[in-house]
Amino acid sequence: MKKSLIGKTFVFLIGVSLLLLAACGSTENSGDEVIKVGVGSAEIPTWNLVKDLAEEEGITLEIVKFDDYVQPNLALDSGEIDLNAFQTVVYFDNFITERDLDLSAIGTTSIWPMGIYSQDKGDISDLEEGDQIIIPNDPTNLGRALLLIEKAGLITLEEDFDGQGGTENIAENPKNLEITPVDSGQTARGLEDAAASVINSDMAIKAGLNPTNDPVFREDSGNKSYINIIAAPTDEKDNVSYSKIVEIYHSDEVSSFIEEEFGGAAVPVKEPISYLDDYKQN
């Protein structure tokens, strides 16, 4: 009986020891914080690097891919993801105002110049009477596209046009161009039928286009309104780990990667978020 009791005690102690060892092993990894970041497909290469660098800081990033401009903010607001990084500051501000979302911009990332693309025209001046131009239809990208078409010398907008509003703001259209707003995700496909299409860089990359070399006319990268940002729920905007992610994104290693990976299609921005406080005056 005594031997049996000793044997059971020994087995019990072995079992407890194994449990303690297992617990110690899980504790080693349990310190890692998992943060879900929603990004567009074009930015996944950059965020894979950020993920690797964050891992060294004890932060585990889970990258969640989105293919549109609506769901990432809704997912952030509902708590499905912790951060997102896919949109310009002007788009973000308009979206959260319209949807009454309590989200905040916490860091700058890069600027992706918009371009006018064409399969048939070698130069923007080759557009002819009545040609169709496809543009994105969401409020901020629509206005941005109209400003780009104006800068290309094709139309004249009302003097007080500030980027808000649609084609009703066209004051002069000498070539009677047919300017057709469609969903941003369809702008690249529009090249199959239209003479030209205004396409965001991330959508262009997704369609296999080169945003540096392929446009017949391209936006410059100096407008603060079109700088992309990292967004978080407002009650988490001062989260230390989130601030660390912004810091990592602004590192020389990430900036160099963006420059080499995208060849000018994306331009890294390392300014603090306060840099965008006056973007509406830019």
Secondary structure, 3 states (H helix, E strand, C coil): CHHHHHHHHHHHHHHHHHHHHHHHHHHHHHCCEEEEEEEEHHHHHHHHHHHHHHHCCCEEEEEEEECCCCHHHHHHHHCCCCEEEEEEHHHHHHHHHHHCCCEEEEEEEEECCCEEECCCCCCHHHCCCCCEEEEECCHHHHHHHHHHHHHCCCCEECCCCCCCCCHHHEEECCCCCEEEEECHHHCCHHHHCCCEEEECHHHHHHCCCCCCCCCCEECCCCCHHHEEEEEEEHHHCCCHHHHHHHHHHCCHHHHHHHHHHHCCCCEECCCCHHHHCCHHHC
